[in-house]
């Protein structure tokens, strides 16, 4: 599954977008970090490794609801490098 893992100080959330087994804890050991999300900037900053997200989804990984929204709303300029 591809989902968010919270990092950062108390009341200052930042998130990593990680590939992790569905049964593991939110911040448990992940297979790979495929992006970051910082909701505290204006506008919120999202950095994605699109090629790795595509790779993992081709292997059967499912996106969480929030990550699905982040991927669909993120600009596709990073895809042109692939």
HELIX and SHEET records of a PDB file:
HELIX    1   1 UNK A   50  UNK A   58  1                                   9    
HELIX    2   2 UNK A   65  UNK A   73  1                                   9    
HELIX    3   3 UNK A   76  UNK A   81  5                                   6    
SHEET    1   A 4 UNK A   2  UNK A   7  0                                        
SHEET    2   A 4 UNK A  14  UNK A  19 -1                                        
SHEET    3   A 4 UNK A  32  UNK A  38 -1                                        
SHEET    4   A 4 UNK A  45  UNK A  48 -1                                        
END                                                                             
